Amino acid sequence: MECTLCNNNSILYSKSANKEYYKCSVCGSICMHPLFYISSENEKIRYQEHNNDVNDIGYQKFVQPIIEGVTSNFNNKANGLDFGCGTGPVITKLLQEKKFNITTYDPFFDNNLNALKNTYNFIVCCEVIEHFHHPLKEFKLLKALLKPKGKLYCMTDIFSESINFKNWYYKNDNTHVIFYQENTFKWIQKHIGFSKVTINNRLIIFEN
């Protein structure tokens, strides 16, 4: 299989729940074979099952690493994009409460194509990048949407060889089709052209 991120050859890494996952020796990503992607209709239904209540305190706490990242690096004159905001754009809500100017975009629930015609000081992608069917294209788009010195904040579970992939809860969601290792983010930083990447637990920050 060709890696969906770097287009190099990937080899079969795991068979689990009647799906196949392939690991790339170049970028280190683990990708579900596209034959096992669910339909866009079922993907939308799955997202609608998420209990993303913007007023839920637990949900607000979950996204705090991104909120703190943005507010510690930008003032509210900066403009931002909540990319893949889903059914409950909690990051947008919390930043708007701090008087930040932030736009939302989601291909399923807020297909605001005008949002993709502007550039931003910061972009947030919370629990989004593991859903990318075309990650190379998506990261190139995100890079293009950033202003000079802009920052892209991503949150996802990061895979490492210490994890038993077959038992890993994160791969059990049928909409999670690509998993990243630390080296994968370094590959993205180098080949997409970000100036820097910082990894802090589940928070990954790319700088333009």
Secondary structure, DSSP 8 states (H G I E B T S, - for coil): -B-TTT-SBEEEEEEETTEEEEEETTT--EEE-GGG---HHHHHHHHHTS---TT-HHHHHHTHHHHHHHHHH--TTSEEEEET-TT--HHHHHHHHTT-EEEEEBTTTB--GGGGGS-EEEEEEES-GGG-SSHHHHHHHHHHHEEEEEEEEEE-----TTS-GGG-GGGGSTT--EE--HHHHHHHIIIII-SEEEEETTEEEEE-
